[in-house]
């Protein structure tokens, strides 16, 4: 942080005590915010990727000829779509967390194999993944049967035609809806605060608990940060959408 | 299964029955196609002609009867579909190209992804095939940028890239405007002259008369009449055939 910015905020806090942007000039608090941003980005990116993978696999299983497999996917979607994500986080961490094996590096501490960050990643990925399955399924249904038939006639197996033909087309159709869901996912990462994952919201709450004068500034910062982060994602996704556009094709 | 030799029919269809639910669309159809023959199947819509050729490469299953393709039984739950589809190429009414790939990629995809052929080699072959269907210069166009007739010729090249022994054409000119019909027919005719075994479902009577070795007229799930074009068109015996021909010619 350049010195003159720190000086500006230090002066601001002196002149207007309710606008104490302490996390812009106090090194300890700067560090807190930076590490919070780091965890939020890590959580967002990992969950984003995993949820898309879950969506792709789930949508493929949903088209399976085996009924019980389809039922499992359906059950999974119903569970994760119809329950609040914060309840899922609590359930994964407190209920399932009890059963995870632990290890002890020093002979004293018992550390579970899956940390709270790990559970947040698992829980949020499955949460967003459930929506992604439905999003991709809609995309797959938009691929005409005649196109699938052409692939079949050329000797493509179900798996190969999914990978090389159906998915690339379905993905393009799904992008706008996927875009929305991923934005939601990034915002939902703040709910990991419920299991004490030290992401940005957690760090900001800690700051304003220590310095009540930093409460408004921290909230303002949160809003600005998330507007920026989501804005970036939307921009990136829109650009990707344009790049994937097929010349002369409706989608 | 005994091994197939060239003096036996390449495709042998025997007493094929096919139903969609309660609706029986094929009610005992039989025909033999020898290597190098060009067969045209004509008939009113709903008569089961498209269904019949879709059964030949197992896109539709059949309930009864037998279809042998080079000695391989298609009506078999353990059918090796890939093996069958390597032998039988198919071109559809709506072209059904893969819209996210260029013309060249459309031709190259299946040989690379399904047959695992060498990319450099198949690329050379794909250029030649596109040249053969007179689409030089269109290699890097996407299907959406091509006219219907051009797309259909890409589809033909795509099928040929699999190096099939038999080609099925399912009303391939029905979706085209009259001017472009010809460019597709010329391509098919060229194939036929090179000795490709072809089964065509078509409404192009002039074309059928010109290229076909045998014409089959189907109506309501059965073959009503068949014969070489000269006798078929000029000396049709069955009243249903006569009525159909009088409407269409």
Interface residues (C-beta under 8 A of the other chain):
Chain A: X144 X146 X147 X149 X150 X151 X152 X153 X154 X155 X156 X157 X160 X164 X165 X168 X169 X172 X246 X247 X248 X249 X250
Chain B: X57 X59 X81 X82 X85 X86 X88 X89 X90 X92 X94 X96 X97 X98 X99 X100 X109 X110 X113 X114 X115 X142 X143 X144 X145 X146 X155 X158 X159 X162
